[in-house]
Each structure stands twice: as C-alpha cells, then as structure tokens.
Amino acid sequence: MNVPSAVTAKPQDSLNLSTKLAYGVGELSSEVPNSIMVFFLLFFFTNVAGLNPGLAGTVLLIGKAWDGINDPLVGWLSDRTRSRLGRRYPWMLWGAVPMGVCFALLWIVPPTQDQGLLMLYYGAIAVIFYAAYTAVNLPHKILSAELTQTYHERTSLAGFKATFSISSSIFGLLLARLIFSLVPVGSQRYMLLGTIAGGIACLAAYVCIWGTYRRFHAIQSVRDQVQRPPTLPLGQQFRVALQNRPFCLVVGIYLCSWMGVQVTAAILPYFVVNWMGLPDSHFTQMALAVQGTALAMMLVWSALGQRLGKKAIYCMGIPLTLLAQAGLFLVQPGQVGWMYGLAVMAGVGLATAYLVPWSMLPDVVDLDELQTGQRREGIFYSLVVQVQKIGIAIALFLVGKTLDWSGFISSTAGEPTPIQPEQTLWAIRWLIGPIPSLVLIVGLVQAALYPLNRWVHDDIVLKLQERRLEWPPEKC
C-alpha cells in the first residue's frame, strides 16, 4: 500500500479534521468485530452452534487470554520496529487481511455436533484471529499518543475515537439486524455477517493508515530528535511502567469500565429472551438504545470534559449507568417500556467509559517521557489492553460457567426457545445488574484518585519542550 510521500504538516499545527476523521475510521477495524462478538458470540455458540455454555466460555477465555499475551509482545516489538512507515503502520498493514478472514471463519458452524471438535475448531480460529486483531488494533490505539501533543488535543481526538467507536458498534448492530431480517433463520445469517464485517474491518485499517500518515510523520520528526530508544529488557520495562501510579489508576479505570460493561453486554441477549420473554429482535433494539444514546451524549461529555476535566465527567456519568443496572435487576417481564428507558439511562453514562480512559493514557505516556526520556507508547498501551482483555476473558468465562452451573439449557438454530430453570433466571438477573455494578464502583474509586489534571499536564508538556530545546538533535 502506498502512503503520501510529501510530508507537509508541521508539528506545531493543530490537529486537523481530516486526521481525526481518518483515525476515527480506524475504530471500525476493532469495534465492528468487537461489538458483534460481545453481543452475539456467546449466544451464537450456545444457541446456534450447539456448544455447551461451559465450553463456550472456555473458548472465549482461551481466545481472550491469548489475545492478552499478544499485547505486550506486539507493543514491545512495535516500539522497536524501524521502517520508513514508522513503528506502528507495518503491523496494521500485515495484520488486516488475516484478521478479516479469521473473523469470517469464526461464524461458520462445522458439520459436527461433537463438543470436543466444536471447541477445538472455535478455539483454534479464535487464537489466530486475536493474534491478527492485536497486530492491527494495538498499534492503532497507540497512534492516539503519536498524533497529539497537548492536553486538549488528546481530549478532542479521544472524543473522535469514542464517537467512531460507538458509531462503529451501532453500525455492527444495524448490519446484524439487516442481515438477520434478510436471512431470518439458520446459521447462514451469522456466516454472512462475519464475512461482511471482516471485510469492513480490513478496509478500515487501510483507510486509517492513509489518512493519518502525514500528521504522524510530522510529529515524530520532532520527537525522534530528542527521545532515546527503549533499551531495557521487556520485563524491566513493565516493572518501570507499573511503578507509575497514574498509569496504574488508568489501568484500573479502564479494566473496571469494560469488565462491567461487557459482562452486561454478554448477558443482555439472555436477559431479553429468557427473562423478559421477548423475541431476539428486541435484544438488538436494546443494544441500539444503549449505544445510540451514548453516541448522542459524546459531544456533550467531550465539551464538559474540556471545561471540568476528564475525572469529573467520569464521576458524573458512571453513577447513571449504576442506577440503570439496578433498575434492570428489578424490572419484570412485561415492563418493556421501563426496560428501554433504563437502556437509555445506561447509555448516557456509558459514553464516559468510552471517552475518559483513552484520553488519560497519552498524558501518562508524557509523564513517563519526562521521567525516563523515552517514548514507550507500545509498553503502556499494550499493558492496558492486556489487562483489559484478560479481565474480560475471565468475566466472559465466568458468565458462561455461571449459566452452565445454573442449569442453562442450550439449543441449536431452528429449535424453539427452551424454558430455563428458575435458578438460571436468577443468575441472568444478577449478571445484568449487581455484579457488574460492583466492578464499576471500584473503577469510580480509582478515577477519584487520578492526579493528572489539565494544569499538571501543562507543566509536564512545558518541561518536555524545554528539554527538546536543550538536548542536541539525536536520531534513534
């Protein structure tokens, strides 16, 4: 793939709209597959492919755990990558096609009902898919630190990232709804969904590379003059990163945000179908209500964040999601209006979970550069994503195991929806409300302790600029 050869952007120029749009498009490469997997994959395994929920949870655990192992390796290697395209883009270029192909294969039902063979097939595809997924999406996340310089640029780009992230998630759900309406029954509709979504994810990665390269090159031409390449062994770099207190708090905020949200997302189809007794079309509408509201609130929270600070808006938004989850635990079959109203309330708070952690992380990278003289975005971002993925893997594994322990009755495509035991219905309600709420509360406590506000970060940036004027130019 060709990239622009003439670099005209200047590092002191403000972050322009075209760069922000191109970076946002890159979110399709992660969020279209991710939203479809979060909302449909466990349900697909248990209710279409006929996989036991305990084994289905194990497949998700294996895939996500391997994905978490990939992250520090790809982050470390990308920090050390040297090419005319920079450190991140080669990984995105080579990983995009395998990611798209493997995502399509993940939604095929093999011609067997043997539980061991089904688990082996889906486990193997998940391992390959997540390796390619990491190669594309971890470097894309790291770019947010390499395309920006100031506190407000980070908030602005994080706002675009969050807007495209939610929009991509909504697009994935709308795509699923369209395909399901055209192919109303059978496993073929999932195979078609996987193929189209995989192609979109692949194309989005290439669009992002093309649209952000000029800005990336301009910024790095200045940073590379003064920064020292990371020379410490991988394990020691991790230890140094984990000694950075603001970074540990960001990790905790992000982990708790997404563990809470994605446990709710994974159990949502079971809640709609098995507890509320509604057709599965209501599940897609519920997900759209949550994500659509979050998208509508993104500009509001982004504007408030630039006035009040990142920590403040997180502590304002997440309590609304907590109230919504408490309401979902209490809502009864037949109270459909209340169910949708609570979905809207959850979406208002959810917007801050998309926006805040990723706008905090580049500030932490600047603090590390001030302390060490090194730009180690790969290490910091890979650790955040690794912890998140392992946490989500454990959470989804426990969701599957909890359903299995409660006596959940699996089914295959075309069969009538079975009546679930009473203990299974109680398990579904606890997983939709109290359990993820406890996780979100832990994240709120960590957000309250986060110390890097606008003024502290401005001081960090000023000291970095002074250093760049004092140090002699030195290319890595």
C-alpha positions in Angstrom: 0.0 0.0 0.0 1.3 3.5 -0.9 1.4 6.3 1.6 1.9 10.0 1.0 5.5 10.8 0.2 5.4 14.5 0.7 5.0 15.4 4.3 3.7 19.0 4.6 2.2 19.1 8.1 4.1 21.0 10.8 4.2 19.6 14.3 3.1 22.9 15.8 -0.1 22.9 13.7 -3.3 22.0 15.4 -4.7 18.5 14.9 -6.8 18.9 11.7 -10.2 17.4 11.0 -9.1 15.1 8.2 -6.6 13.4 10.5 -9.2 13.0 13.3 -11.7 11.5 10.8 -9.2 9.1 9.4 -8.1 8.0 12.9 -11.8 7.6 13.8 -12.4 5.3 10.8 -9.7 3.0 12.2 -12.1 2.3 15.0 -14.2 0.2 12.6 -11.4 -2.3 12.4 -11.8 -3.0 16.1 -15.4 -2.1 17.1 -17.4 -3.6 14.3 -15.9 -7.1 15.0 -15.8 -6.5 18.8 -19.5 -5.3 19.1 -20.7 -8.3 17.1 -18.6 -10.7 19.2 -19.6 -9.1 22.5 -23.3 -9.1 21.8 -23.6 -12.3 19.7 -20.7 -14.7 20.0 -21.6 -16.5 23.3 -25.2 -16.6 22.2 -24.1 -18.0 18.8 -22.0 -20.7 20.4 -24.8 -21.9 22.7 -27.9 -21.3 20.7 -26.8 -21.8 17.1 -23.7 -24.0 17.1 -25.0 -26.1 20.0 -21.9 -25.7 22.1 -22.2 -26.3 25.9 -22.1 -22.9 27.7 -19.3 -24.0 29.9 -17.2 -25.0 26.8 -18.3 -21.8 25.0 -17.0 -19.8 28.0 -13.7 -21.7 27.9 -13.3 -20.9 24.2 -13.8 -17.2 24.9 -11.3 -17.5 27.8 -8.7 -19.1 25.6 -9.1 -16.6 22.9 -9.0 -13.6 25.1 -6.2 -14.9 27.3 -4.1 -15.5 24.2 -5.1 -12.0 23.0 -3.8 -10.6 26.3 -0.5 -12.4 25.9 -0.1 -11.0 22.4 -0.5 -7.4 23.6 2.8 -6.8 25.5 4.7 -8.7 22.8 3.3 -6.6 19.9 3.6 -3.4 21.9 7.3 -4.2 22.8 8.1 -5.2 19.2 6.3 -2.2 17.7 8.3 0.1 19.9 11.5 -1.4 18.4 10.3 -1.6 14.8 12.2 0.6 12.4 10.8 1.3 8.9 10.1 4.2 6.6 6.4 3.8 7.7 7.2 4.3 11.3 6.8 1.8 14.2 3.1 1.1 14.1 1.9 1.1 10.5 3.7 -2.1 9.3 1.8 -4.1 11.9 -1.5 -2.7 10.8 -0.7 -3.4 7.1 0.2 -7.1 7.6 -2.4 -7.9 10.2 -5.5 -6.5 8.5 -6.3 -9.3 5.9 -5.7 -12.3 8.3 -8.0 -10.5 10.9 -10.8 -10.2 8.4 -10.5 -13.8 7.1 -10.4 -15.4 10.5 -13.4 -13.3 11.7 -15.5 -14.8 8.9 -14.3 -18.3 9.8 -15.4 -17.8 13.4 -19.1 -17.7 12.4 -19.1 -20.9 10.5 -20.8 -23.9 12.1 -18.8 -27.1 11.4 -20.7 -30.2 10.2 -20.4 -31.9 13.6 -22.2 -31.9 17.0 -19.2 -33.4 18.8 -18.5 -31.0 21.6 -14.7 -31.6 21.6 -14.4 -30.9 17.9 -16.5 -27.8 18.1 -14.4 -26.5 20.9 -11.2 -27.3 19.0 -12.3 -25.6 15.9 -13.5 -22.4 17.5 -10.6 -22.3 19.9 -8.0 -22.6 17.1 -9.7 -19.9 14.9 -10.0 -17.6 18.0 -6.3 -17.9 18.7 -5.3 -16.9 15.1 -8.0 -14.2 14.9 -6.8 -12.5 18.1 -3.2 -12.5 17.0 -4.1 -10.6 13.9 -6.6 -8.4 15.7 -3.8 -7.3 18.2 -1.4 -6.6 15.3 -3.9 -4.1 13.9 -5.7 -2.6 16.8 -3.0 -2.2 19.4 -0.8 0.0 17.0 -4.0 1.9 16.1 -4.6 2.7 19.8 -1.0 3.8 20.3 -1.3 6.3 17.4 -3.5 8.5 19.6 -0.4 9.4 21.6 1.8 9.8 18.5 -0.6 12.1 16.6 -1.2 14.5 19.5 0.9 16.9 21.7 -1.4 18.9 24.1 -4.0 18.1 26.8 -6.9 19.4 24.7 -5.7 17.7 21.5 -5.9 14.4 23.5 -9.4 15.1 24.7 -10.5 16.1 21.2 -9.0 13.1 19.5 -10.4 10.8 22.2 -13.8 12.3 21.6 -13.5 11.4 17.9 -12.2 8.0 18.8 -15.1 7.4 21.2 -17.7 8.8 18.7 -16.4 6.5 16.0 -16.2 3.6 18.5 -19.8 3.9 19.4 -20.9 4.6 15.8 -19.0 1.5 14.7 -20.6 -0.6 17.4 -24.0 0.8 16.3 -23.1 0.1 12.7 -22.2 -3.5 13.6 -25.6 -4.0 15.3 -27.5 -2.4 12.4 -25.6 -4.6 10.0 -26.6 -7.6 12.0 -30.2 -6.6 12.2 -30.3 -6.0 8.4 -28.7 -9.4 7.7 -31.0 -11.2 10.2 -34.1 -9.6 8.5 -32.9 -10.8 5.1 -31.9 -14.3 6.4 -34.4 -14.8 9.2 -33.3 -18.2 10.4 -30.3 -20.6 10.3 -26.6 -20.4 10.7 -26.1 -18.8 7.3 -27.0 -15.4 8.5 -24.2 -15.5 11.0 -21.7 -16.6 8.3 -22.8 -13.7 6.1 -22.5 -11.3 9.0 -19.0 -12.5 9.8 -17.8 -12.2 6.2 -19.1 -8.7 5.6 -17.9 -7.4 9.0 -14.5 -8.9 8.5 -14.1 -7.2 5.1 -15.1 -3.8 6.6 -12.7 -4.2 9.4 -9.8 -4.9 7.0 -10.6 -1.9 4.7 -10.9 0.5 7.7 -7.4 -0.3 8.8 -6.0 0.7 5.4 -8.1 3.9 5.3 -6.7 4.9 8.7 -3.1 4.4 7.7 -3.6 6.5 4.6 -5.3 9.4 6.4 -3.1 9.7 9.4 0.4 9.2 8.0 1.2 12.9 7.3 0.4 14.0 10.8 2.2 11.1 12.3 5.4 11.7 10.4 5.4 15.4 11.2 5.1 14.8 15.0 7.6 12.0 15.1 10.2 14.0 13.2 10.4 16.3 16.2 10.1 13.7 18.9 12.7 11.4 17.4 15.3 14.1 17.6 15.4 14.0 21.4 13.9 10.8 22.6 16.1 7.8 23.5 15.0 4.4 22.2 13.8 1.9 24.9 16.8 -0.3 25.7 15.6 -2.0 28.9 14.6 -5.7 28.7 10.8 -6.2 28.3 10.2 -7.4 31.9 12.1 -4.5 33.4 10.1 -2.0 31.2 6.9 -3.5 32.6 8.1 -3.0 36.1 9.0 0.6 35.5 5.6 1.2 33.9 3.8 -0.3 36.9 5.7 2.0 39.2 3.9 4.9 37.6 1.0 5.5 39.9 -1.2 7.5 37.5 -0.8 4.7 34.9 -1.9 2.0 37.4 -5.0 4.1 38.1 -5.8 4.4 34.4 -5.4 0.7 34.0 -7.9 0.2 36.9 -10.4 2.6 35.5 -10.3 1.0 32.0 -10.4 -2.5 33.3 -13.4 -1.9 35.6 -15.2 0.1 32.9 -15.0 -2.6 30.3 -15.4 -5.6 32.6 -18.7 -4.1 33.9 -20.0 -3.0 30.5 -19.1 -6.2 28.6 -20.4 -8.6 31.2 -23.7 -6.7 30.8 -23.5 -6.9 27.0 -22.7 -10.6 27.1 -25.7 -11.4 29.3 -28.1 -9.0 27.6 -29.5 -11.4 24.9 -30.2 -14.0 27.6 -31.9 -11.2 29.7 -34.1 -10.1 26.8 -35.0 -13.6 25.5 -35.1 -15.8 28.6 -36.1 -13.3 31.4 -38.2 -10.8 29.6 -39.7 -13.4 27.2 -39.2 -11.2 24.2 -38.2 -12.1 20.6 -34.5 -11.7 19.9 -35.2 -8.7 17.7 -35.7 -6.7 21.0 -32.2 -7.6 22.0 -30.7 -5.7 19.0 -33.1 -2.8 19.7 -31.9 -2.7 23.3 -28.3 -2.6 22.3 -29.0 0.1 19.8 -30.8 2.2 22.5 -27.7 2.0 24.7 -25.2 2.7 22.0 -27.3 5.3 20.3 -27.7 7.3 23.5 -24.0 7.0 24.2 -23.2 8.4 20.8 -25.7 11.3 21.2 -24.1 12.2 24.5 -20.5 12.0 23.3 -20.2 15.6 22.2 -21.8 16.8 25.4 -19.4 14.8 27.6 -16.4 15.9 25.4 -17.3 19.6 25.8 -17.8 19.2 29.6 -14.5 17.3 29.8 -12.6 20.3 28.3 -14.3 22.6 30.9 -14.5 20.4 34.0 -11.8 17.7 33.4 -11.7 14.1 32.5 -12.0 12.7 36.0 -15.0 14.9 36.8 -17.1 13.7 33.8 -16.3 10.1 34.5 -17.5 10.5 38.1 -20.7 12.2 36.8 -21.5 9.6 34.1 -20.9 6.2 35.6 -23.4 6.6 38.5 -26.1 6.9 35.9 -25.1 3.5 34.5 -25.1 2.1 38.0 -28.7 3.3 38.5 -29.7 1.7 35.2 -28.2 -1.6 36.1 -30.0 -1.6 39.4 -33.2 -0.9 37.5 -32.6 -3.8 35.1 -32.2 -6.2 38.0 -35.6 -5.2 39.3 -37.6 -4.9 36.0 -40.1 -7.6 35.5 -41.4 -9.4 32.3 -44.0 -7.2 30.6 -42.3 -3.9 31.7 -40.9 -3.3 28.2 -41.1 0.5 28.4 -39.1 0.5 31.7 -36.5 -1.8 30.1 -35.9 0.6 27.2 -35.9 3.7 29.5 -33.2 2.1 31.6 -31.2 1.3 28.4 -31.2 5.0 27.5 -30.0 5.9 31.1 -27.2 3.4 30.8 -26.1 4.8 27.5 -25.8 8.3 29.0 -23.2 7.1 31.5 -21.6 4.6 29.1 -20.3 7.5 26.9 -17.8 8.5 29.6 -16.4 4.9 29.7 -15.6 5.2 26.0 -14.1 8.7 26.3 -12.2 9.1 29.5 -9.6 6.3 29.9 -8.2 6.7 26.4 -7.9 10.5 26.8 -6.0 9.9 30.1 -3.5 7.4 28.8 -1.4 9.7 26.5 -0.9 12.1 29.4 0.6 9.2 31.4 3.0 8.5 28.5 4.1 12.1 28.6 4.8 11.8 32.3 6.9 8.7 31.7 8.9 10.5 29.0 9.6 13.3 31.4 10.8 10.8 34.0 12.8 8.5 31.7 13.5 10.4 28.4 11.8 7.6 26.4 8.6 7.4 24.4 7.3 3.9 25.2 3.7 4.1 24.0 3.8 0.4 23.0 4.5 -0.8 26.5 1.9 1.4 28.2 -0.9 0.7 25.7 -0.1 -3.0 25.5 -0.3 -3.3 29.3 -3.7 -1.5 29.3 -5.1 -3.6 26.6 -3.6 -6.8 28.0 -5.2 -6.3 31.4 -8.5 -5.4 29.8 -8.6 -8.4 27.6 -7.6 -10.8 30.4 -10.2 -9.3 32.7 -12.9 -9.6 30.1 -11.8 -13.1 29.3 -12.2 -14.1 32.9 -15.5 -12.3 33.1 -17.0 -13.9 30.0 -15.7 -17.3 31.2 -17.5 -16.8 34.5 -20.7 -15.8 32.6 -20.6 -19.0 30.6 -19.7 -21.1 33.7 -22.4 -19.4 35.8 -25.0 -20.2 33.1 -23.7 -23.8 33.0 -23.8 -24.2 36.8 -27.3 -22.8 37.0 -28.6 -25.4 34.6 -28.9 -23.4 31.4 -30.4 -25.4 28.5 -28.6 -25.0 25.2 -30.3 -25.2 21.8 -29.4 -25.1 18.1 -30.6 -23.0 15.3 -34.3 -23.7 14.3 -35.3 -25.1 17.7 -37.9 -23.4 19.9 -36.5 -21.4 22.8 -36.4 -23.7 25.8 -37.9 -22.7 29.2 -35.0 -22.1 31.6 -34.9 -23.2 35.2 -35.6 -20.7 38.0 -32.0 -20.7 39.2 -30.8 -19.8 35.6 -33.2 -16.8 35.5 -31.8 -15.6 38.9 -28.3 -15.9 37.5 -29.2 -13.9 34.5 -30.6 -11.1 36.6 -27.6 -10.9 38.9 -25.3 -10.8 35.9 -27.3 -7.9 34.3 -27.2 -5.8 37.5 -25.5 -6.2 40.8 -22.3 -8.0 39.7 -21.2 -5.5 37.0 -22.2 -2.6 39.2 -19.7 -3.7 41.9 -17.0 -3.6 39.3 -17.9 -0.2 38.1 -17.9 1.2 41.7 -14.3 0.0 42.0 -13.5 2.0 38.8 -15.1 5.1 40.2 -12.9 5.0 43.3 -9.8 4.8 41.2 -11.0 7.7 39.0 -11.4 9.9 42.1 -7.7 9.2 42.9 -6.3 10.1 39.4 -3.9 13.0 39.8 -3.1 14.3 36.3 -5.4 17.3 35.7 -5.0 19.9 32.9 -2.6 22.1 34.9 -0.4 19.2 35.9 -0.2 18.0 32.3 0.5 21.5 31.0 3.5 21.6 33.3 4.7 18.3 32.0 4.4 19.4 28.4 6.3 22.7 29.2 9.2 20.7 30.8 9.3 18.4 27.8 9.5 21.3 25.4 12.4 22.8 27.4 14.2 19.5 27.3 13.9 19.4 23.5 15.4 22.8 23.2 18.3 21.9 25.5 19.2 18.4 24.1 21.3 18.2 20.9 19.5 16.5 18.0 19.9 12.8 18.0 18.2 10.4 15.7 17.3 7.0 17.0 
